Amino acid sequence: MNLKVIKPGKELSKYIKFYWVIEGGFRPYPELVYPTGEIQLILHYKDPFINHDSSNKVYRQPKSAVCGQKTSFSNVYTDKQTGAIGVLFFPHTASHFFPFPIIEITDMVIDLSDIYRDWNQFENEYHNNCNNNQDRIHLIESFFIKKIRKTNSVHYSIVEACINDIDSRKGMIFIRELANRYDLSERSLQRIFNDKVGLSAKQYSVFKKLEYGIKLCKIEKKLIDSCYEAGYYDQSNFIKTVKKYTGLTPSELKKRCD
């Protein structure tokens, strides 16, 4: 299985973190997907992935899917030939492309043809007229440049600043502190985050803290050291949180990633 990461063009660089391209054959082991605070599109040009979510629901993804924010884990695998391009947004930028509050698609995988009236025309060109991934990414960029929407600039600036604050503190920040910093009530901050990010500020912080804790576990840190460095008050709490959002204990997760 080959995976490549490609930077977006200049016009989309403040909205899209990167594109990923994956190609190959049958994968015997599923890929674990857990909450990271980011939204992505997956545009398959071969056989779509199969999702097995935490509630044991199994389904095949649409050929063109938007994957909203996750608040639980799933396992993704393929039983045939894989070929797909992923579009990974920054946590707060998907709202520039979708005409609804982002919270509406949290924990959902939606066919893009249900969102854009002209998506079928795009899909036809994507599957029939593109000869390689360079052509496909060029077509993707052309489509989404046309879809950039204006959003409430004040709210966008607040969310962007809060995201930067949370990321820089690796999730170890009190939401009351954030709200006070930007002269908002905690309820107002939650409403703005739900609209622009698809999660509350508290949820986003939880997932950034989790992500950092998992990263520490993967780099040969002792469990107890990872726990305290990531801001968890004891080892039991850390293990319980990792298990809740990944379905695995930290040691199981590390073995699976080795």
C-alpha positions in Angstrom: 0.0 0.0 0.0 1.6 3.3 -1.1 0.8 6.6 0.7 1.8 10.0 -0.5 1.2 13.5 1.1 0.8 16.5 -1.3 0.6 20.2 -0.3 -2.4 22.2 -1.7 -2.0 25.0 -4.2 -1.6 28.6 -3.0 -5.3 29.5 -3.3 -6.4 26.7 -1.0 -3.4 26.5 1.4 -5.1 28.4 4.2 -8.1 26.0 4.1 -6.6 22.6 3.2 -3.8 21.1 5.4 -2.8 18.6 2.7 -3.9 15.9 0.3 -3.1 12.3 0.8 -3.1 9.7 -1.9 -3.3 6.0 -1.3 -3.0 3.2 -3.8 -2.6 -0.6 -3.6 -4.2 -3.9 -3.1 -6.0 -5.8 -0.4 -5.0 -4.9 3.1 -5.4 -7.8 5.6 -5.5 -5.5 8.6 -7.9 -2.6 9.2 -6.7 0.9 9.7 -7.8 2.4 13.1 -9.4 5.8 12.8 -10.0 7.8 16.0 -10.9 11.4 16.8 -8.3 14.0 15.9 -10.4 17.2 15.6 -10.2 17.3 11.8 -12.6 16.8 8.9 -11.7 15.2 5.6 -13.0 14.2 2.2 -12.2 10.9 0.6 -12.6 10.7 -3.1 -12.2 7.1 -4.3 -11.3 6.3 -7.9 -11.2 2.6 -7.2 -13.1 0.5 -4.7 -14.3 2.5 -1.6 -13.2 1.6 1.9 -15.3 -0.4 4.3 -16.1 1.2 7.7 -16.6 -0.9 10.8 -17.6 1.6 13.5 -17.5 1.3 17.3 -21.2 0.3 17.4 -20.4 -2.7 15.1 -22.1 -1.1 12.1 -20.4 -2.1 8.9 -20.9 -0.2 5.6 -19.0 0.7 2.4 -18.1 4.4 2.0 -19.6 6.4 -0.8 -17.3 6.9 -3.8 -17.1 10.6 -2.8 -17.4 11.0 1.0 -17.2 13.8 3.5 -16.2 12.4 6.9 -17.4 14.7 9.6 -15.7 15.1 13.0 -15.4 11.8 14.9 -16.2 11.4 18.6 -15.5 7.7 18.6 -13.3 5.2 16.8 -13.8 3.0 13.7 -11.7 0.5 11.7 -11.4 1.1 7.9 -10.3 -1.6 5.5 -10.6 -2.7 1.9 -11.3 -6.0 0.3 -10.2 -5.1 -3.2 -8.0 -2.6 -5.1 -7.6 0.8 -3.4 -7.2 4.1 -5.0 -8.3 7.3 -3.3 -7.4 10.9 -2.6 -8.1 12.5 0.8 -8.6 16.2 1.4 -7.7 17.1 5.0 -9.1 20.5 6.2 -7.7 22.5 9.1 -10.0 22.0 12.1 -11.9 25.3 11.5 -11.9 25.7 7.7 -14.4 23.2 6.4 -17.2 25.7 7.2 -15.9 27.7 4.1 -17.1 24.9 1.8 -20.4 23.6 3.3 -23.6 25.5 3.6 -24.7 24.3 7.1 -23.3 24.2 10.6 -20.5 21.7 10.7 -22.0 20.0 13.8 -24.7 18.6 11.5 -22.3 16.1 10.0 -20.4 15.1 13.2 -20.0 11.3 13.4 -21.4 11.0 9.9 -20.0 9.9 6.5 -22.0 11.8 3.8 -22.1 11.3 0.0 -20.9 14.7 -1.5 -23.6 14.4 -4.2 -26.1 15.0 -1.3 -24.5 18.3 -0.6 -23.5 19.7 -4.0 -26.0 19.8 -6.9 -23.1 19.8 -9.5 -21.2 17.0 -7.8 -22.3 14.3 -10.3 -20.7 16.3 -13.1 -17.5 16.5 -11.1 -17.5 12.7 -10.4 -18.0 12.0 -14.1 -14.9 14.0 -15.0 -13.0 12.6 -12.0 -13.6 9.0 -13.0 -13.5 9.3 -16.8 -11.3 12.2 -17.8 -8.4 12.2 -15.3 -5.4 10.0 -16.3 -3.4 10.4 -13.1 -3.4 11.8 -9.6 -2.0 15.1 -10.7 -5.0 15.5 -13.0 -7.3 14.5 -10.1 -5.9 17.0 -7.6 -6.0 19.7 -10.2 -9.7 19.0 -10.8 -10.4 18.9 -7.0 -8.8 22.2 -6.5 -10.7 23.8 -9.4 -14.0 22.6 -7.9 -13.3 23.8 -4.4 -11.9 27.1 -5.3 -15.3 27.9 -6.8 -17.0 26.7 -3.6 -15.2 29.0 -1.1 -17.9 30.8 1.0 -17.6 33.9 3.1 -18.3 33.2 6.8 -18.7 35.4 9.8 -15.2 36.9 9.9 -15.3 37.7 13.7 -16.4 34.2 14.6 -13.8 32.7 12.2 -11.0 34.8 13.7 -12.1 33.8 17.3 -12.2 30.1 16.4 -8.9 30.2 14.6 -7.2 31.9 17.6 -8.7 29.4 20.0 -7.6 26.5 17.8 -4.1 27.9 17.9 -4.2 28.3 21.7 -5.5 24.8 22.2 -3.0 23.3 19.8 0.0 25.1 21.3 -1.0 23.9 24.8 -1.7 20.3 23.4 -5.2 20.4 24.7 -4.1 21.3 28.3 -6.2 24.5 28.7 -9.4 25.4 30.5 -12.3 26.4 28.3 -13.2 29.1 30.8 -9.8 30.6 30.3 -10.3 30.6 26.5 -13.8 32.2 26.7 -12.5 34.9 29.1 -9.6 35.6 26.8 -12.0 36.5 23.9 -14.7 38.1 26.1 -17.2 35.4 25.5 -19.4 33.2 27.7 -18.6 29.5 27.6 -22.0 28.8 26.0 -21.2 31.3 23.2 -17.8 29.8 22.6 -19.4 26.3 22.3 -22.0 27.6 19.8 -19.3 29.1 17.6 -17.2 26.0 17.8 -20.1 23.7 16.9 -20.9 25.9 13.9 -17.3 26.2 12.5 -15.5 23.1 13.8 -18.3 20.5 14.5 -17.1 20.0 18.1 -17.3 22.0 21.2 -14.0 23.7 22.3 -13.9 21.2 25.2 -14.2 18.2 22.9 -11.6 19.6 20.6 -9.2 20.0 23.6 -9.9 16.5 24.8 -8.9 15.1 21.3 -5.7 17.2 21.1 -4.7 16.0 24.5 -5.5 12.4 23.6 -3.5 12.8 20.3 -0.5 14.1 22.3 -0.7 11.3 24.8 -0.8 8.6 22.1 2.2 10.3 20.3 4.2 10.0 23.5 3.3 6.4 23.9 4.5 5.7 20.4 8.0 7.1 21.0 9.0 4.6 23.6 7.9 6.7 26.6 6.9 4.8 29.7 3.2 4.8 30.2 3.3 6.6 33.5 5.6 9.3 31.9 3.2 9.7 28.9 0.3 10.0 31.2 1.6 12.9 33.3 3.4 14.7 30.4 0.1 14.7 28.5 -1.8 16.3 31.4 -3.7 13.3 32.8 -4.1 13.2 36.5 -3.3 9.5 36.8 -2.5 6.4 34.8 -6.0 4.9 35.1 -7.6 8.0 33.7 -5.2 8.0 30.7 -5.8 4.3 29.9 -9.6 4.8 30.3 -9.6 7.8 27.9 -7.5 6.1 25.3 -9.7 3.0 25.4 -12.8 5.1 25.1 -11.7 6.8 21.9 -9.6 4.2 20.2 -11.1 0.9 21.5 -7.6 -0.1 22.6 -5.4 0.3 25.7 -2.2 2.4 25.2 -0.1 -0.8 25.1 -2.4 -2.5 22.6 -2.4 0.7 20.5 1.4 0.8 20.5 1.7 -2.8 19.4 -0.7 -2.2 16.6 1.2 0.8 15.4 4.7 -1.0 15.5 
